[in-house]
Amino acid sequence: MPVLTSKVDTSDEEFVANRAYQLELIDQLNAELEKVIAGGGEVYTERHRKRGKLPVRERLELLLDPDSPFLELSPLAAWGSEFAVGGSVLTGIGVVCGVECMIIGHDPTVRGGAMNPYSLKKTLRALEIARVNRLPVINLVESGGADLPTQLDLFVPAGRIFHELTELSALGIPTIALVFGNATAGGAYVPGMCDYAVLVDKGAKVFLGGPPLVKMATGEDADDEELGGAEMHSRVSGLSDYFATDELDALRLGRNIVKRLNWRKLGPPPGPVREPRYDPEEILGIVSRDVKVPFDPREIIARVVDDSDFDEYKPLYGTSLVTGWAQIHGYPVGILANHRGVLFSEEAKKASEFILLANQTDTPLVFLQNTTGYMVGKQYEQGGIIKDGAKMINAVTNSAVPHITINMASSFGAGNYGMSGRAYDPRLMFAWPGAKLAVMGATQLAGVLSIVGRASAKSQGKPFDEEADRKRTAAIEAQIEKESHSFAVTARLYDDGIVDPRDTRTVLGMSLSAVHSQTVAGRRGFGVFRM
């Protein structure tokens, strides 16, 4: 059996230093996640409880099967922005009555659960994941509607939520709304467009216009219950399918709906599961502190795949890219992992062939990114690096098997595209806390701009201001370092979340299980490959 043999020395000074650095990054990540879990803070949470309501994470816990895992998505959305980290909405994949579902829950302790540009992006991404992977959707509804000061960035794109809900229904993917509180104006269409709607007595308020708006528009006097209460919608309008006496009853009804969906996965079931032969804890000491310093991805693979069993493909060719076959939690996968960062022509052609083979055998692909991009220079341009890089990107683009991508350390330039970055529609994509993402490294980018500026001054016959160039270079480096930081990247939803490297195997296993809710089939015909 092609079992990997680890060469890691856990007593090595570099290993110890790497581990200490990674633990520091994880502490920073956990500190931000604590802010997300806290929602709107103690005052608003207590006010919410006094109204007889549960916080969104307690609703989630009661909805999910006991002791089942929950893969939270985009928890740091809006980090570094004017909005609360987390984007006032909770999204993720969890198990309800044995069925993997996409959960979308408003957090009413954060500005009444109002939707801002980040919560919109987060919601749309969750609906996209549900559609592509065929996951039933459960909405935990309690939102004050749009954050009105940002309506310019919300009104037009927010209509996509209703489009996605109705498309899911048309595709036979169930949608469920459990309404605990406000669902006003456009938000009223969420229960209106879901297949199943459960409304909580004395809590749900589902109407297009509340009492003040109705008074202004028509002169009519009406209260919340008459306009949009659970009893009215259950007895009169028919919007409500199930009348819940309280929040616990609503969650019980939601679970009962899922239980009776008669849901079946379309992908093949996993085989036997075997734990890796090496401890995933050791990943922290393997990953370099400096993204410029490469590390052997085989050491990561040995701690992620079943039984550390990895059948490497073309091990002596294109050695800056490691490719091979394995299983993760019983699911067969093909793995592409960057080794020394740069992608040469050999690596690009090797990747293209490997992706074609994975599609022939209906095998999902896992991309482990640590790349500085495709090689540049006269020798490589003349050798056809553009054509070969295009082959790889063509193969990635047209590959039909599920892709799951993890940015381990760096994802720069077109290497991000060739290794199935966000623009290439991986089913799910995550990053490690120390990962960087940008058009190129901060030093390289600043240096390029300096060279361009120097050449421009020379061509115009003007003196070059060295001091101004030093200041500009330092400012640009600082800007790119900030923008390429993993927190800044995930805040913009360029990935689906940052994960502790030690949890990589678990995250991949949950992701693979989710994508197997849909048919797993490769493409048999590809476009034109430039030879």
C-alpha positions as CSV (number, residue, x, y, z in Angstrom):
1,M,0.0,0.0,0.0
2,P,1.3,3.5,-0.8
3,V,1.3,4.7,2.8
4,L,3.1,8.0,3.3
5,T,6.1,8.0,5.7
6,S,6.5,11.2,7.7
7,K,9.9,12.8,8.2
8,V,8.8,15.3,10.7
9,D,10.9,15.8,13.8
10,T,8.6,17.3,16.5
11,S,11.6,18.3,18.6
12,D,13.1,20.4,15.9
13,E,13.5,24.1,16.7
14,E,11.8,25.1,13.5
15,F,8.8,22.8,14.2
16,V,8.4,24.2,17.7
17,A,8.6,27.8,16.4
18,N,6.1,27.2,13.7
19,R,3.7,25.6,16.1
20,A,4.0,28.5,18.5
21,Y,3.3,30.9,15.7
22,Q,0.3,29.0,14.4
23,L,-1.2,28.7,18.0
24,E,-0.9,32.5,18.2
25,L,-2.9,32.9,15.0
26,I,-5.5,30.4,16.2
27,D,-5.9,32.5,19.4
28,Q,-6.5,35.6,17.3
29,L,-9.1,33.7,15.2
30,N,-10.8,32.4,18.3
31,A,-11.0,35.9,19.8
32,E,-12.9,37.1,16.7
33,L,-15.1,34.0,16.7
34,E,-16.0,34.8,20.3
35,K,-17.3,38.2,19.1
36,V,-19.5,36.5,16.5
37,I,-20.9,34.1,19.1
38,A,-21.7,37.1,21.4
39,G,-23.9,38.6,18.7
40,G,-25.2,42.0,19.7
41,G,-23.7,41.7,23.1
42,E,-25.0,41.0,26.6
43,V,-27.5,43.9,26.8
44,Y,-29.3,43.1,23.6
45,T,-29.2,39.3,24.2
46,E,-30.8,39.8,27.7
47,R,-33.4,42.1,26.2
48,H,-34.2,39.4,23.6
49,R,-34.5,36.7,26.3
50,K,-36.9,38.9,28.4
51,R,-39.2,38.9,25.4
52,G,-39.4,35.1,25.7
53,K,-37.1,34.5,22.7
54,L,-34.1,32.3,22.2
55,P,-30.8,33.5,20.7
56,V,-30.2,32.2,17.2
57,R,-27.4,29.8,18.3
58,E,-29.7,28.2,20.9
59,R,-32.4,27.8,18.2
60,L,-29.8,26.2,16.0
61,E,-28.7,23.8,18.8
62,L,-32.3,22.7,19.4
63,L,-32.9,22.2,15.7
64,L,-29.9,20.0,15.0
65,D,-29.6,16.4,15.9
66,P,-28.0,16.0,19.4
67,D,-24.1,15.9,19.3
68,S,-24.1,16.3,15.6
69,P,-21.5,18.5,13.9
70,F,-22.2,21.9,12.4
71,L,-20.0,23.4,9.6
72,E,-20.4,27.1,10.1
73,L,-19.8,29.2,7.0
74,S,-18.4,32.7,6.7
75,P,-18.3,33.4,10.4
76,L,-16.0,36.4,10.0
77,A,-18.1,38.1,7.3
78,A,-17.9,41.9,7.6
79,W,-14.7,41.7,9.8
80,G,-13.0,45.1,9.7
81,S,-16.1,46.9,8.3
82,E,-18.6,49.3,9.9
83,F,-20.9,46.3,10.5
84,A,-20.7,43.7,13.3
85,V,-18.4,40.8,12.5
86,G,-20.5,37.8,11.4
87,G,-22.9,40.0,9.3
88,S,-25.9,39.6,11.6
89,V,-26.7,36.2,10.1
90,L,-25.6,32.6,10.9
91,T,-25.2,30.1,8.1
92,G,-23.8,26.6,7.9
93,I,-24.4,22.9,7.2
94,G,-25.9,20.8,9.9
95,V,-27.8,17.5,10.4
96,V,-31.5,17.6,11.1
97,C,-33.2,14.2,11.6
98,G,-30.3,12.6,9.7
99,V,-30.5,15.0,6.8
100,E,-27.7,17.5,6.0
101,C,-29.3,20.9,5.6
102,M,-28.3,24.4,5.0
103,I,-29.3,26.6,7.9
104,I,-29.7,30.4,7.6
105,G,-30.5,32.1,10.8
106,H,-31.0,35.8,11.5
107,D,-29.4,37.1,14.7
108,P,-32.0,39.6,16.0
109,T,-29.6,40.8,18.7
110,V,-27.5,42.6,16.0
111,R,-29.5,45.6,14.9
112,G,-32.7,43.6,15.0
113,G,-31.3,41.1,12.5
114,A,-31.4,43.8,9.8
115,M,-29.8,42.8,6.5
116,N,-26.6,44.7,5.4
117,P,-24.4,44.2,2.3
118,Y,-22.4,41.5,4.1
119,S,-25.3,39.5,5.4
120,L,-26.8,39.6,1.9
121,K,-23.6,38.2,0.4
122,K,-23.5,35.6,3.1
123,T,-27.1,34.6,2.6
124,L,-26.7,34.4,-1.2
125,R,-23.6,32.3,-0.8
126,A,-25.4,29.9,1.5
127,L,-28.3,29.5,-1.0
128,E,-25.8,28.9,-3.8
129,I,-24.1,26.1,-1.8
130,A,-27.5,24.6,-1.1
131,R,-28.5,24.7,-4.7
132,V,-25.3,23.3,-6.2
133,N,-25.0,20.6,-3.5
134,R,-28.7,19.8,-3.3
135,L,-29.1,20.6,0.4
136,P,-32.6,21.4,2.0
137,V,-32.7,24.9,3.4
138,I,-34.1,25.8,6.8
139,N,-34.5,29.6,7.5
140,L,-34.7,30.7,11.1
141,V,-36.4,34.0,10.5
142,E,-36.4,37.1,12.6
143,S,-35.2,40.2,10.8
144,G,-36.1,43.8,10.8
145,G,-35.6,43.8,7.0
146,A,-33.0,45.9,5.2
147,D,-30.5,48.2,6.9
148,L,-32.1,51.2,5.3
149,P,-29.0,53.5,5.2
150,T,-27.3,50.9,2.9
151,Q,-30.4,50.3,0.7
152,L,-28.5,51.4,-2.4
153,D,-26.3,48.3,-2.1
154,L,-29.2,46.0,-1.0
155,F,-32.4,46.6,-2.9
156,V,-31.5,45.3,-6.3
157,P,-29.2,42.3,-5.4
158,A,-31.4,41.3,-2.5
159,G,-34.1,40.2,-5.0
160,R,-31.8,37.3,-5.7
161,I,-32.8,35.7,-2.4
162,F,-36.3,35.2,-3.6
163,H,-35.0,34.0,-7.0
164,E,-32.8,31.4,-5.2
165,L,-35.6,30.2,-3.0
166,T,-38.0,29.7,-5.8
167,E,-35.4,28.0,-8.0
168,L,-34.5,25.6,-5.2
169,S,-38.2,24.6,-5.0
170,A,-38.3,24.1,-8.7
171,L,-35.3,21.9,-8.5
172,G,-37.0,19.8,-5.9
173,I,-34.8,21.0,-3.0
174,P,-37.0,21.6,0.0
175,T,-37.1,25.1,1.6
176,I,-38.5,25.6,5.1
177,A,-39.1,28.9,7.0
178,L,-39.4,28.9,10.8
179,V,-40.7,32.4,11.7
180,F,-39.9,33.5,15.2
181,G,-40.3,37.3,14.9
182,N,-40.3,40.0,12.3
183,A,-40.5,39.1,8.6
184,T,-41.6,42.4,7.2
185,A,-41.7,44.0,3.7
186,G,-39.4,42.1,1.4
187,G,-38.6,39.7,4.3
188,A,-42.3,38.5,4.3
189,Y,-41.6,36.8,1.0
190,V,-39.2,34.3,2.7
191,P,-42.0,32.3,4.3
192,G,-44.1,33.2,1.3
193,M,-41.7,31.5,-1.1
194,C,-40.6,28.6,1.0
195,D,-42.2,25.2,0.6
196,Y,-43.1,25.0,4.3
197,A,-43.8,27.9,6.7
198,V,-44.1,27.6,10.5
199,L,-45.2,30.7,12.4
200,V,-44.8,31.2,16.2
201,D,-47.9,32.5,18.0
202,K,-47.5,36.0,19.4
203,G,-44.0,36.1,17.9
204,A,-44.2,36.0,14.1
205,K,-45.0,39.3,12.4
206,V,-45.3,38.7,8.7
207,F,-46.6,41.5,6.6
208,L,-45.6,43.7,3.7
209,G,-46.5,46.9,5.6
210,G,-46.7,47.3,9.4
211,P,-49.3,49.4,11.3
212,P,-47.6,52.8,10.7
213,L,-47.2,52.2,7.0
214,V,-50.7,51.0,6.6
215,K,-52.0,54.0,8.5
216,M,-50.0,56.4,6.2
217,A,-50.9,54.6,3.0
218,T,-54.6,53.8,3.6
219,G,-55.7,55.5,6.8
220,E,-56.6,52.1,8.2
221,D,-56.0,51.3,11.9
222,A,-54.6,47.7,12.5
223,D,-52.3,46.0,14.9
224,D,-49.5,43.6,14.4
225,E,-51.6,40.5,15.0
226,E,-54.3,41.5,12.6
227,L,-51.8,42.3,9.8
228,G,-49.4,39.5,10.2
229,G,-49.8,37.3,13.3
230,A,-49.3,33.6,13.3
231,E,-53.0,32.9,14.1
232,M,-54.3,35.2,11.4
233,H,-52.0,33.6,8.8
234,S,-52.9,30.1,10.0
235,R,-56.7,30.7,10.0
236,V,-57.3,33.4,7.5
237,S,-54.6,34.1,4.8
238,G,-53.3,30.5,4.7
239,L,-49.6,31.7,4.5
240,S,-48.8,29.6,7.6
241,D,-48.7,25.8,7.1
242,Y,-48.0,25.1,10.8
243,F,-49.1,27.1,13.9
244,A,-46.5,26.9,16.6
245,T,-47.4,27.7,20.2
246,D,-43.9,28.8,21.1
247,E,-40.3,28.7,19.8
248,L,-39.7,25.1,21.0
249,D,-42.8,24.0,19.3
250,A,-41.6,25.6,16.0
251,L,-38.3,23.8,16.2
252,R,-40.1,20.5,16.9
253,L,-42.3,21.2,13.8
254,G,-39.3,22.0,11.7
255,R,-37.6,18.8,12.6
256,N,-40.8,16.9,11.9
257,I,-41.0,18.4,8.4
258,V,-37.5,17.3,7.6
259,K,-38.2,13.8,9.0
260,R,-41.0,13.4,6.5
261,L,-39.1,14.7,3.4
262,N,-38.1,11.2,2.5
263,W,-34.8,12.7,1.5
264,R,-32.1,10.6,-0.2
265,K,-28.6,11.5,-1.2
266,L,-27.7,11.0,-4.9
267,G,-24.0,10.5,-4.5
268,P,-22.3,7.2,-3.7
269,P,-22.0,6.4,0.0
270,P,-18.6,6.5,1.7
271,G,-16.5,3.4,2.3
272,P,-14.8,2.3,5.6
273,V,-13.2,5.1,7.5
274,R,-9.6,4.8,8.8
275,E,-7.9,7.4,10.8
276,P,-4.5,8.8,9.6
277,R,-1.4,7.2,11.0
278,Y,0.0,10.6,12.0
279,D,-1.5,13.1,14.4
280,P,-3.2,16.2,12.8
281,E,-2.0,18.2,15.8
282,E,1.5,18.1,14.1
283,I,0.2,20.1,11.2
284,L,0.8,23.3,13.2
285,G,4.6,22.6,13.4
286,I,4.8,21.7,9.7
287,V,3.3,24.9,8.2
288,S,6.0,27.6,7.9
289,R,5.7,30.8,9.8
290,D,6.8,32.7,6.6
291,V,4.6,32.0,3.5
292,K,7.8,32.4,1.4
293,V,9.2,29.2,3.0
294,P,7.8,26.1,1.4
295,F,6.8,22.9,3.2
296,D,6.1,19.4,1.9
297,P,2.3,19.0,1.4
298,R,2.8,15.2,1.7
299,E,3.2,15.8,5.4
300,I,-0.2,17.5,5.5
301,I,-1.8,14.9,3.4
302,A,-0.4,12.2,5.7
303,R,-2.3,13.8,8.5
304,V,-5.6,14.3,6.6
305,V,-6.3,11.2,4.4
306,D,-7.5,7.8,5.6
307,D,-4.7,5.6,6.9
308,S,-2.2,8.1,5.5
309,D,-2.7,6.1,2.2
310,F,-1.8,8.3,-0.8
311,D,-1.2,6.9,-4.3
312,E,0.9,9.6,-5.9
313,Y,0.5,10.4,-9.6
314,K,3.6,11.3,-11.7
315,P,5.8,11.8,-8.6
316,L,8.9,12.4,-10.6
317,Y,7.4,14.9,-13.1
318,G,6.4,18.4,-12.3
319,T,7.5,18.0,-8.7
320,S,6.3,21.5,-7.6
321,L,2.8,20.1,-7.7
322,V,1.9,16.9,-5.8
323,T,-1.0,15.0,-7.2
324,G,-2.5,11.6,-6.2
325,W,-5.5,9.5,-5.0
326,A,-6.7,9.0,-1.5
327,Q,-9.8,8.7,0.7
328,I,-11.0,11.1,3.3
329,H,-13.6,9.8,5.8
330,G,-14.3,7.0,3.3
331,Y,-14.8,9.2,0.3
332,P,-12.4,8.8,-2.7
333,V,-10.7,12.0,-3.7
334,G,-8.0,13.3,-6.0
335,I,-5.6,15.8,-4.4
336,L,-3.6,18.6,-6.0
337,A,-1.2,20.3,-3.6
338,N,1.4,22.9,-4.3
339,H,4.9,22.0,-3.0
340,R,7.4,24.8,-3.8
341,G,4.9,27.4,-4.8
342,V,5.7,28.1,-8.5
343,L,3.7,26.4,-11.2
344,F,5.9,25.5,-14.3
345,S,4.7,24.1,-17.6
346,E,5.3,20.5,-16.3
347,E,3.1,21.1,-13.3
348,A,0.4,22.7,-15.4
349,K,0.3,19.8,-17.8
350,K,0.4,17.3,-15.0
351,A,-2.5,19.0,-13.3
352,S,-4.5,19.0,-16.5
353,E,-4.1,15.3,-17.1
354,F,-4.9,14.5,-13.5
355,I,-8.1,16.6,-13.5
356,L,-9.2,14.8,-16.7
357,L,-8.6,11.4,-15.0
358,A,-10.7,12.5,-12.0
359,N,-13.5,13.4,-14.3
360,Q,-13.3,10.0,-16.1
361,T,-13.7,8.3,-12.7
362,D,-16.2,10.7,-11.1
363,T,-13.8,11.4,-8.3
364,P,-14.1,14.7,-6.3
365,L,-11.0,16.9,-6.2
366,V,-9.3,18.6,-3.2
367,F,-7.0,21.5,-4.0
368,L,-4.5,22.4,-1.3
369,Q,-3.2,25.9,-2.3
370,N,0.3,27.2,-1.5
371,T,1.3,28.9,-4.8
372,T,3.0,32.1,-5.9
373,G,1.5,31.6,-9.4
374,Y,2.9,30.5,-12.8
375,M,6.5,31.0,-13.6
376,V,7.6,34.1,-15.6
377,G,10.7,34.9,-17.6
378,K,12.0,34.7,-21.1
379,Q,12.8,31.0,-21.0
380,Y,9.3,30.1,-19.7
381,E,7.4,32.4,-22.0
382,Q,9.2,31.0,-25.0
383,G,8.6,27.5,-23.6
384,G,4.8,28.0,-23.7
385,I,3.9,28.7,-20.0
386,I,0.8,30.7,-21.2
387,K,-0.5,27.8,-23.2
388,D,0.2,25.3,-20.5
389,G,-1.3,27.4,-17.8
390,A,-4.3,27.9,-20.0
391,K,-4.6,24.1,-20.2
392,M,-4.8,23.8,-16.5
393,I,-7.3,26.6,-16.1
394,N,-9.4,25.1,-18.9
395,A,-9.4,21.8,-17.1
396,V,-10.3,23.4,-13.8
397,T,-13.1,25.5,-15.3
398,N,-14.7,22.6,-17.2
399,S,-14.2,19.9,-14.5
400,A,-17.7,18.8,-13.4
401,V,-16.7,16.7,-10.3
402,P,-17.0,18.6,-6.9
403,H,-14.0,20.7,-6.0
404,I,-13.1,21.6,-2.4
405,T,-10.3,24.1,-2.0
406,I,-8.2,25.0,1.0
407,N,-5.7,27.9,1.0
408,M,-2.9,26.6,3.3
409,A,-0.4,29.4,3.0
410,S,-0.5,31.6,-0.1
411,S,-2.6,31.9,-3.2
412,F,-1.1,34.5,-5.5
413,G,-1.7,35.4,-9.2
414,A,-3.1,33.1,-11.7
415,G,-2.1,30.2,-9.5
416,N,-5.2,31.0,-7.5
417,Y,-7.2,30.4,-10.7
418,G,-5.4,27.2,-11.6
419,M,-5.8,25.8,-8.1
420,S,-9.6,26.3,-8.2
421,G,-9.9,29.7,-6.4
422,R,-13.2,31.4,-5.7
423,A,-13.8,32.5,-9.3
424,Y,-13.8,28.8,-10.4
425,D,-16.7,27.7,-8.3
426,P,-15.4,25.2,-5.8
427,R,-18.3,23.7,-4.0
428,L,-16.7,24.8,-0.7
429,M,-13.5,26.8,0.0
430,F,-11.7,27.4,3.3
431,A,-8.4,29.0,4.4
432,W,-6.0,28.6,7.3
433,P,-5.4,31.5,9.7
434,G,-2.0,32.4,8.2
435,A,-3.0,32.2,4.6
436,K,-2.5,35.1,2.2
437,L,-4.4,35.9,-1.0
438,A,-3.5,38.7,-3.5
439,V,-2.4,39.3,-7.1
440,M,1.2,38.9,-5.8
441,G,3.1,39.2,-2.6
442,A,3.3,42.6,-0.9
443,T,7.0,43.1,-1.5
444,Q,6.8,42.0,-5.1
445,L,3.8,44.2,-5.9
446,A,5.4,47.3,-4.3
447,G,8.7,46.5,-6.1
448,V,6.9,46.3,-9.5
449,L,5.3,49.6,-9.0
450,S,8.7,51.1,-8.0
451,I,10.3,49.8,-11.1
452,V,7.5,51.1,-13.3
453,G,7.7,54.5,-11.6
454,R,11.5,54.6,-12.1
455,A,11.1,53.7,-15.8
456,S,8.4,56.3,-16.3
457,A,10.6,59.0,-14.8
458,K,13.5,58.0,-17.0
459,S,11.4,58.0,-20.2
460,Q,10.2,61.5,-19.4
461,G,13.7,62.8,-18.6
462,K,12.6,63.6,-15.0
463,P,14.6,63.0,-11.8
464,F,13.4,60.1,-9.7
465,D,12.5,61.0,-6.1
466,E,14.1,58.2,-4.1
467,E,12.7,59.3,-0.7
468,A,9.2,59.5,-2.1
469,D,9.6,56.1,-3.6
470,R,10.7,54.6,-0.3
471,K,7.7,56.0,1.4
472,R,5.3,54.9,-1.4
473,T,6.8,51.4,-1.4
474,A,6.4,51.1,2.4
475,A,2.8,52.3,2.2
476,I,1.9,49.9,-0.6
477,E,3.5,47.0,1.2
478,A,1.5,47.8,4.3
479,Q,-1.7,48.1,2.3
480,I,-1.2,44.7,0.5
481,E,-0.2,43.0,3.7
482,K,-3.5,44.2,5.3
483,E,-5.6,43.4,2.3
484,S,-4.2,39.9,1.8
485,H,-4.6,38.9,5.5
486,S,-6.9,35.9,5.9
487,F,-9.4,37.9,8.1
488,A,-9.7,40.6,5.4
489,V,-10.1,38.0,2.7
490,T,-12.8,35.9,4.5
491,A,-14.6,39.2,5.5
492,R,-15.4,39.7,1.8
493,L,-16.5,36.1,1.4
494,Y,-13.7,35.2,-0.9
495,D,-13.7,31.9,1.0
496,D,-16.3,30.1,3.1
497,G,-14.4,30.5,6.4
498,I,-11.1,30.2,8.2
499,V,-10.5,26.8,9.9
500,D,-8.0,25.6,12.4
501,P,-5.5,23.5,10.4
502,R,-5.9,20.7,12.9
503,D,-9.6,20.5,11.9
504,T,-8.8,20.1,8.1
505,R,-9.7,16.5,7.9
506,T,-13.0,17.0,9.8
507,V,-13.9,20.0,7.6
508,L,-13.1,18.1,4.4
509,G,-15.1,15.1,5.6
510,M,-18.1,17.2,6.3
511,S,-17.7,19.0,3.0
512,L,-17.4,15.7,1.1
513,S,-20.5,14.3,2.8
514,A,-22.5,17.5,1.9
515,V,-21.5,17.5,-1.8
516,H,-22.5,13.8,-2.0
517,S,-26.1,14.9,-1.5
518,Q,-25.9,15.8,-5.2
519,T,-25.0,13.6,-8.1
520,V,-21.2,13.1,-8.3
521,A,-20.3,12.8,-12.0
522,G,-17.4,14.1,-14.1
523,R,-17.3,15.7,-17.5
524,R,-16.6,13.5,-20.5
525,G,-16.0,16.2,-23.1
526,F,-13.8,19.3,-22.7
527,G,-13.2,22.4,-24.7
528,V,-10.3,23.1,-27.0
529,F,-6.9,22.7,-25.3
530,R,-4.2,24.9,-26.8
531,M,-1.4,22.5,-27.6
